[in-house]
Amino acid sequence: MAGFDGLLDLIPVGDIAKQFGIPESVAESAIEQIIPAVVGGLAANAETDSGAKSLEKALVQHEGKVAKGKVKVENIDTADGGKIVSHVFGAKTQDVAAAVADANSSSDVTKDLIAQLLPVVAPIIIGFIANQFLGQKTAAPAAEAAPAASSSGGIGDLLGGLLGSQGGQQIIGSVLGGLLGGGTK
């Protein structure tokens, strides 16, 4: 399974930087913080049976929307991204944006920038996870016969693998843990 770097490679950082009129280094720094925040939010939601079922449904809807290679910024459905962000963080979206910005060492990465980038990056993250998770289920058909509660471990394992790399644990554990109801397991 491709991890954090594989996901980051899909995101058109340079094009996003141009779209928002910011230096590429600022866009990359913000996106590197957004990825574990969104994945951590998904992981927190997937800790319950209903949350895991909801996430699986979303993954099915987004499977195949992210192809191999970089995503084109003009193909990103930011309206869908807004729905994803709203579902993942709910009323805490602005608090999460502030926490992610505060965790970043660059003063150019602000709460407002994070809030603007979340709906751009979220559909790519969901599409990537959908391809990874549903690809695993295709490779292991017996897992599909298992009840949803068992399959949430598969989602949890996948999300945990993404969080386990490049500072994901720090962002979720210390920065977002209280906002999302406890952080990582």
Backbone as CSV, one residue per row, in Angstrom:
resi,resn,N_x,N_y,N_z,CA_x,CA_y,CA_z,C_x,C_y,C_z
1,MET,0.829,-1.175,0.000,0.000,0.000,0.000,0.876,1.242,0.000
2,ALA,0.520,2.193,-0.822,1.218,3.470,-0.847,0.828,4.253,0.397
3,GLY,1.784,4.942,0.988,1.507,5.669,2.216,1.399,7.162,1.995
4,PHE,1.810,7.892,3.021,1.724,9.350,3.040,2.369,9.958,1.802
5,ASP,3.576,9.508,1.471,4.283,10.077,0.314,3.537,9.797,-0.987
6,GLY,2.941,8.619,-1.100,2.156,8.300,-2.293,0.949,9.213,-2.424
7,LEU,0.321,9.516,-1.312,-0.814,10.433,-1.304,-0.349,11.841,-1.647
8,LEU,0.716,12.283,-1.017,1.243,13.629,-1.288,1.627,13.777,-2.755
9,ASP,2.143,12.714,-3.350,2.539,12.766,-4.762,1.351,12.990,-5.697
10,LEU,0.152,12.602,-5.283,-1.045,12.788,-6.109,-1.527,14.235,-6.141
11,ILE,-1.188,14.979,-5.114,-1.738,16.326,-4.945,-0.939,17.322,-5.778
12,PRO,-1.626,18.092,-6.625,-0.938,19.063,-7.490,-0.559,20.325,-6.710
13,VAL,0.444,20.197,-5.867,0.836,21.272,-4.957,1.136,22.562,-5.722
14,GLY,1.912,22.470,-6.794,2.269,23.661,-7.561,1.051,24.363,-8.142
15,ASP,0.125,23.591,-8.690,-1.090,24.171,-9.264,-1.977,24.796,-8.186
16,ILE,-2.034,24.142,-7.037,-2.823,24.686,-5.922,-2.194,25.994,-5.449
17,ALA,-0.868,26.020,-5.366,-0.173,27.243,-4.958,-0.494,28.385,-5.925
18,LYS,-0.458,28.101,-7.213,-0.790,29.137,-8.210,-2.231,29.593,-8.053
19,GLN,-3.146,28.653,-7.869,-4.567,28.984,-7.731,-4.813,29.912,-6.540
20,PHE,-4.088,29.696,-5.450,-4.280,30.489,-4.243,-3.309,31.660,-4.126
21,GLY,-2.399,31.776,-5.107,-1.457,32.888,-5.104,-0.476,32.854,-3.947
22,ILE,-0.014,31.654,-3.608,0.929,31.484,-2.498,2.170,30.752,-2.998
23,PRO,3.283,30.902,-2.304,4.483,30.149,-2.694,4.235,28.634,-2.580
24,GLU,4.862,27.888,-3.463,4.690,26.437,-3.455,5.115,25.832,-2.123
25,SER,6.152,26.389,-1.512,6.616,25.847,-0.230,5.550,26.009,0.860
26,VAL,4.805,27.101,0.817,3.735,27.322,1.793,2.600,26.333,1.540
27,ALA,2.232,26.155,0.269,1.170,25.200,-0.073,1.566,23.797,0.369
28,GLU,2.798,23.408,0.101,3.248,22.062,0.473,3.248,21.884,1.987
29,SER,3.712,22.885,2.702,3.732,22.804,4.162,2.319,22.657,4.715
30,ALA,1.385,23.439,4.185,-0.007,23.360,4.639,-0.609,22.000,4.314
31,ILE,-0.382,21.520,3.108,-0.948,20.238,2.677,-0.374,19.084,3.489
32,GLU,0.911,19.172,3.825,1.526,18.129,4.652,0.888,18.064,6.035
33,GLN,0.298,19.153,6.493,-0.398,19.171,7.779,-1.862,18.761,7.617
34,ILE,-2.441,19.127,6.484,-3.854,18.819,6.235,-4.074,17.321,6.096
35,ILE,-3.170,16.635,5.417,-3.352,15.195,5.169,-3.573,14.428,6.475
36,PRO,-2.664,14.519,7.449,-2.914,13.754,8.677,-4.130,14.251,9.450
37,ALA,-4.464,15.533,9.326,-5.651,16.034,10.019,-6.913,15.388,9.456
38,VAL,-7.022,15.337,8.133,-8.203,14.723,7.509,-8.220,13.220,7.778
39,VAL,-7.075,12.576,7.617,-7.016,11.133,7.872,-7.344,10.848,9.336
40,GLY,-6.846,11.677,10.235,-7.159,11.512,11.650,-8.638,11.711,11.937
41,GLY,-9.246,12.670,11.263,-10.684,12.878,11.412,-11.463,11.679,10.914
42,LEU,-11.034,11.128,9.793,-11.687,9.922,9.272,-11.511,8.767,10.243
43,ALA,-10.315,8.638,10.804,-10.053,7.557,11.764,-10.915,7.713,13.008
44,ALA,-11.053,8.949,13.492,-11.895,9.185,14.671,-13.344,8.813,14.367
45,ASN,-13.813,9.174,13.178,-15.186,8.831,12.789,-15.364,7.326,12.635
46,ALA,-14.349,6.639,12.177,-14.440,5.204,11.914,-14.346,4.353,13.184
47,GLU,-14.157,4.986,14.335,-14.055,4.230,15.582,-15.386,3.652,16.030
48,THR,-16.491,4.168,15.494,-17.803,3.606,15.826,-18.304,2.795,14.631
49,ASP,-19.210,1.864,14.895,-19.767,1.062,13.803,-20.461,1.939,12.774
50,SER,-21.264,2.899,13.245,-21.982,3.760,12.294,-21.011,4.638,11.517
51,GLY,-19.970,5.110,12.179,-18.968,5.924,11.501,-18.202,5.125,10.463
52,ALA,-17.876,3.871,10.804,-17.164,3.007,9.860,-18.039,2.707,8.645
53,LYS,-19.329,2.458,8.888,-20.254,2.195,7.774,-20.392,3.424,6.890
54,SER,-20.483,4.587,7.498,-20.594,5.835,6.749,-19.336,6.070,5.915
55,LEU,-18.178,5.806,6.506,-16.921,5.975,5.780,-16.846,4.994,4.615
56,GLU,-17.226,3.739,4.855,-17.215,2.755,3.762,-18.103,3.201,2.611
57,LYS,-19.272,3.747,2.933,-20.188,4.236,1.902,-19.524,5.373,1.104
58,ALA,-18.874,6.282,1.807,-18.178,7.386,1.136,-17.045,6.869,0.255
59,LEU,-16.336,5.858,0.749,-15.233,5.298,-0.036,-15.736,4.670,-1.326
60,VAL,-16.861,3.960,-1.246,-17.447,3.358,-2.442,-17.793,4.449,-3.456
61,GLN,-18.333,5.556,-2.977,-18.709,6.663,-3.858,-17.498,7.339,-4.500
62,HIS,-16.348,7.260,-3.861,-15.156,7.957,-4.360,-14.130,7.038,-5.013
63,GLU,-14.415,5.741,-5.035,-13.466,4.809,-5.646,-13.282,5.162,-7.121
64,GLY,-12.036,5.200,-7.539,-11.710,5.447,-8.933,-11.706,6.913,-9.334
65,LYS,-12.086,7.809,-8.423,-12.084,9.237,-8.757,-10.685,9.835,-8.748
66,VAL,-9.757,9.137,-8.121,-8.363,9.573,-8.106,-7.561,8.509,-8.845
67,ALA,-7.085,8.882,-10.010,-6.303,7.948,-10.814,-4.835,8.032,-10.408
68,LYS,-4.055,7.110,-10.929,-2.610,7.162,-10.669,-2.047,8.404,-11.338
69,GLY,-1.014,8.960,-10.751,-0.437,10.193,-11.255,-1.085,11.378,-10.566
70,LYS,-0.580,12.564,-10.834,-1.102,13.767,-10.199,-2.534,14.065,-10.622
71,VAL,-3.315,14.519,-9.683,-4.674,14.966,-9.935,-4.577,16.367,-10.554
72,LYS,-5.450,16.674,-11.475,-5.469,18.021,-12.060,-6.357,18.903,-11.190
73,VAL,-5.850,20.072,-10.847,-6.562,20.952,-9.934,-7.939,21.340,-10.474
74,GLU,-8.066,21.472,-11.780,-9.370,21.841,-12.354,-10.389,20.703,-12.258
75,ASN,-9.932,19.497,-11.987,-10.841,18.355,-11.846,-11.276,18.098,-10.400
76,ILE,-10.784,18.889,-9.478,-11.116,18.692,-8.071,-12.500,19.283,-7.800
77,ASP,-13.385,18.474,-7.242,-14.735,18.897,-6.900,-14.716,19.491,-5.493
78,THR,-14.542,20.812,-5.418,-14.429,21.451,-4.105,-15.767,21.465,-3.356
79,ALA,-16.885,21.417,-4.081,-18.182,21.315,-3.401,-18.251,19.988,-2.651
80,ASP,-17.811,18.910,-3.303,-17.740,17.610,-2.652,-16.744,17.676,-1.496
81,GLY,-15.630,18.358,-1.726,-14.631,18.523,-0.673,-15.190,19.224,0.546
82,GLY,-16.032,20.234,0.311,-16.670,20.930,1.426,-17.574,20.006,2.223
83,LYS,-18.294,19.130,1.503,-19.167,18.157,2.179,-18.337,17.177,3.002
84,ILE,-17.226,16.732,2.431,-16.342,15.799,3.142,-15.829,16.449,4.424
85,VAL,-15.311,17.674,4.297,-14.767,18.387,5.454,-15.849,18.578,6.510
86,SER,-17.038,18.957,6.082,-18.146,19.155,7.013,-18.511,17.856,7.722
87,HIS,-18.521,16.757,6.979,-18.863,15.469,7.585,-17.764,15.003,8.549
88,VAL,-16.521,15.213,8.169,-15.407,14.733,8.993,-15.258,15.562,10.272
89,PHE,-15.329,16.888,10.148,-15.045,17.751,11.296,-16.274,18.445,11.880
90,GLY,-17.358,18.512,11.114,-18.589,19.137,11.597,-18.369,20.552,12.085
91,ALA,-18.959,20.845,13.233,-18.889,22.186,13.808,-17.480,22.561,14.260
92,LYS,-16.588,21.588,14.306,-15.220,21.843,14.765,-14.257,22.175,13.622
93,THR,-14.779,22.374,12.410,-13.922,22.611,11.251,-12.993,23.800,11.466
94,GLN,-13.506,24.918,11.944,-12.660,26.101,12.152,-11.639,25.863,13.267
95,ASP,-12.036,25.110,14.297,-11.093,24.777,15.372,-9.969,23.885,14.845
96,VAL,-10.335,22.946,13.983,-9.335,22.060,13.381,-8.400,22.876,12.499
97,ALA,-8.953,23.775,11.680,-8.116,24.620,10.816,-7.142,25.439,11.661
98,ALA,-7.615,25.973,12.773,-6.741,26.757,13.650,-5.654,25.882,14.265
99,ALA,-6.029,24.685,14.710,-5.051,23.781,15.327,-3.993,23.342,14.315
100,VAL,-4.422,23.051,13.093,-3.474,22.638,12.053,-2.533,23.792,11.727
101,ALA,-3.067,24.996,11.608,-2.227,26.166,11.327,-1.245,26.416,12.467
102,ASP,-1.717,26.295,13.707,-0.851,26.515,14.870,0.271,25.480,14.943
103,ALA,0.013,24.275,14.448,1.019,23.212,14.493,2.090,23.396,13.425
104,ASN,1.834,24.258,12.463,2.770,24.455,11.367,3.825,25.475,11.759
105,SER,5.057,25.200,11.376,6.156,26.097,11.732,6.190,27.357,10.869
106,SER,5.489,27.367,9.755,5.483,28.530,8.867,4.380,29.498,9.276
107,SER,4.745,30.755,9.489,3.738,31.755,9.844,2.837,32.082,8.658
108,ASP,3.215,31.665,7.454,2.401,31.884,6.264,1.236,30.891,6.182
109,VAL,1.298,29.814,6.956,0.213,28.833,6.975,-0.756,29.264,8.067
110,THR,-1.833,29.905,7.619,-2.809,30.468,8.544,-4.066,29.591,8.619
111,LYS,-4.875,29.882,9.618,-6.165,29.200,9.774,-7.005,29.385,8.514
112,ASP,-7.020,30.595,7.971,-7.813,30.864,6.769,-7.313,30.066,5.578
113,LEU,-5.990,29.957,5.424,-5.434,29.175,4.317,-5.797,27.697,4.476
114,ILE,-5.660,27.173,5.672,-6.022,25.773,5.922,-7.497,25.565,5.585
115,ALA,-8.353,26.481,6.041,-9.794,26.360,5.777,-10.086,26.386,4.277
116,GLN,-9.335,27.170,3.510,-9.529,27.229,2.062,-9.008,25.978,1.364
117,LEU,-7.931,25.414,1.883,-7.318,24.241,1.240,-8.024,22.927,1.592
118,LEU,-8.660,22.857,2.742,-9.313,21.612,3.155,-10.252,21.050,2.081
119,PRO,-11.183,21.842,1.504,-12.085,21.264,0.496,-11.413,20.946,-0.837
120,VAL,-10.208,21.437,-1.030,-9.460,21.114,-2.247,-8.745,19.775,-2.066
121,VAL,-8.193,19.566,-0.884,-7.378,18.380,-0.622,-8.227,17.177,-0.189
122,ALA,-9.325,17.417,0.516,-10.145,16.319,1.060,-10.627,15.317,0.006
123,PRO,-11.111,15.758,-1.173,-11.560,14.756,-2.157,-10.420,13.870,-2.679
124,ILE,-9.227,14.423,-2.730,-8.071,13.632,-3.168,-7.754,12.578,-2.114
125,ILE,-7.793,12.983,-0.849,-7.514,12.055,0.248,-8.536,10.921,0.255
126,ILE,-9.815,11.268,0.169,-10.873,10.242,0.175,-10.722,9.317,-1.030
127,GLY,-10.449,9.884,-2.193,-10.275,9.057,-3.400,-9.099,8.103,-3.272
128,PHE,-8.007,8.598,-2.723,-6.819,7.778,-2.509,-7.123,6.638,-1.539
129,ILE,-7.764,6.970,-0.415,-8.099,5.952,0.585,-9.081,4.944,-0.004
130,ALA,-10.038,5.432,-0.787,-11.007,4.523,-1.424,-10.292,3.521,-2.306
131,ASN,-9.371,3.996,-3.121,-8.632,3.096,-4.004,-7.806,2.089,-3.212
132,GLN,-7.192,2.548,-2.124,-6.371,1.663,-1.305,-7.240,0.638,-0.581
133,PHE,-8.285,1.096,0.095,-9.111,0.222,0.911,-9.918,-0.748,0.054
134,LEU,-10.574,-0.243,-0.965,-11.409,-1.113,-1.779,-10.550,-2.028,-2.646
135,GLY,-9.350,-1.597,-2.962,-8.410,-2.480,-3.653,-8.014,-3.648,-2.778
136,GLN,-7.868,-3.392,-1.464,-7.567,-4.467,-0.507,-8.740,-5.435,-0.421
137,LYS,-9.952,-4.898,-0.419,-11.133,-5.761,-0.300,-11.289,-6.624,-1.547
138,THR,-10.937,-6.060,-2.692,-10.999,-6.838,-3.931,-9.967,-7.949,-3.890
139,ALA,-8.800,-7.624,-3.332,-7.730,-8.618,-3.258,-8.054,-9.706,-2.235
140,ALA,-8.905,-9.386,-1.264,-9.256,-10.354,-0.230,-10.778,-10.442,-0.109
141,PRO,-11.453,-11.133,-1.020,-12.909,-11.192,-1.014,-13.507,-11.723,0.281
142,ALA,-12.818,-12.558,1.009,-13.357,-13.099,2.248,-13.624,-11.987,3.256
143,ALA,-12.854,-10.900,3.193,-13.045,-9.789,4.115,-14.392,-9.121,3.893
144,GLU,-14.919,-9.166,2.673,-16.202,-8.535,2.401,-17.339,-9.269,3.102
145,ALA,-17.186,-10.532,3.348,-18.242,-11.303,3.995,-18.295,-11.008,5.491
146,ALA,-17.246,-10.389,6.038,-17.206,-10.090,7.460,-18.168,-8.959,7.788
147,PRO,-18.679,-8.919,9.001,-19.573,-7.837,9.397,-18.861,-6.489,9.367
148,ALA,-19.638,-5.417,9.305,-19.074,-4.068,9.187,-18.131,-3.745,10.335
149,ALA,-18.440,-4.205,11.536,-17.572,-3.907,12.672,-16.182,-4.486,12.449
150,SER,-16.097,-5.662,11.861,-14.794,-6.255,11.585,-14.085,-5.501,10.487
151,SER,-14.840,-5.052,9.496,-14.192,-4.362,8.391,-13.689,-2.998,8.816
152,SER,-14.244,-2.428,9.902,-13.743,-1.139,10.357,-12.292,-1.258,10.811
153,GLY,-11.878,-2.450,11.251,-10.479,-2.653,11.583,-9.614,-2.484,10.363
154,GLY,-10.094,-2.943,9.205,-9.361,-2.754,7.962,-9.228,-1.294,7.613
155,ILE,-10.320,-0.541,7.768,-10.265,0.900,7.528,-9.328,1.532,8.547
156,GLY,-9.488,1.125,9.799,-8.641,1.667,10.858,-7.171,1.381,10.615
157,ASP,-6.886,0.172,10.162,-5.495,-0.181,9.864,-4.939,0.677,8.735
158,LEU,-5.737,0.863,7.687,-5.303,1.671,6.550,-5.064,3.110,6.978
159,LEU,-6.016,3.682,7.709,-5.878,5.062,8.162,-4.702,5.189,9.128
160,GLY,-4.554,4.209,10.002,-3.429,4.222,10.935,-2.090,4.166,10.227
161,GLY,-2.030,3.407,9.130,-0.800,3.345,8.347,-0.437,4.693,7.756
162,LEU,-1.437,5.432,7.301,-1.183,6.770,6.766,-0.764,7.725,7.876
163,LEU,-1.375,7.583,9.053,-1.045,8.468,10.163,0.318,8.165,10.763
164,GLY,0.743,6.928,10.636,1.992,6.507,11.256,3.224,7.077,10.595
165,SER,3.048,7.780,9.488,4.208,8.306,8.794,4.267,9.816,8.862
166,GLN,5.440,10.330,8.851,5.781,11.749,8.743,4.984,12.679,9.636
167,GLY,5.014,12.414,10.914,4.419,13.357,11.850,2.920,13.249,12.040
168,GLY,2.287,12.295,11.413,0.845,12.158,11.544,0.413,11.941,12.981
169,GLN,1.166,11.136,13.707,0.818,10.862,15.102,0.886,12.133,15.939
170,GLN,1.878,12.974,15.689,2.015,14.213,16.459,0.807,15.114,16.231
171,ILE,0.409,15.284,14.982,-0.709,16.172,14.678,-1.984,15.654,15.315
172,ILE,-2.245,14.374,15.169,-3.486,13.827,15.702,-3.426,13.725,17.218
173,GLY,-2.368,13.172,17.737,-2.287,12.948,19.178,-2.260,14.218,19.993
174,SER,-1.393,15.156,19.640,-1.241,16.325,20.490,-2.065,17.516,20.040
175,VAL,-2.278,17.673,18.762,-2.943,18.868,18.272,-4.445,18.676,18.134
176,LEU,-4.868,17.590,17.497,-6.285,17.395,17.205,-6.979,16.409,18.121
177,GLY,-6.230,15.696,18.935,-6.824,14.650,19.760,-8.025,15.115,20.560
178,GLY,-7.910,16.226,21.247,-9.018,16.725,22.040,-10.189,17.202,21.185
179,LEU,-9.888,17.760,20.029,-10.956,18.254,19.147,-11.771,17.132,18.542
180,LEU,-11.114,16.009,18.261,-11.783,14.918,17.548,-12.253,13.812,18.473
181,GLY,-12.157,14.023,19.753,-12.687,13.025,20.668,-11.697,11.965,21.073
182,GLY,-10.434,12.308,21.193,-9.504,11.351,21.767,-8.288,11.038,20.936
183,GLY,-8.278,11.298,19.664,-7.095,11.030,18.862,-6.950,9.572,18.514
184,THR,-5.715,9.125,18.388,-5.426,7.781,17.919,-5.563,6.766,19.024
185,LYS,-5.659,5.510,18.633,-5.796,4.413,19.586,-4.473,4.106,20.226
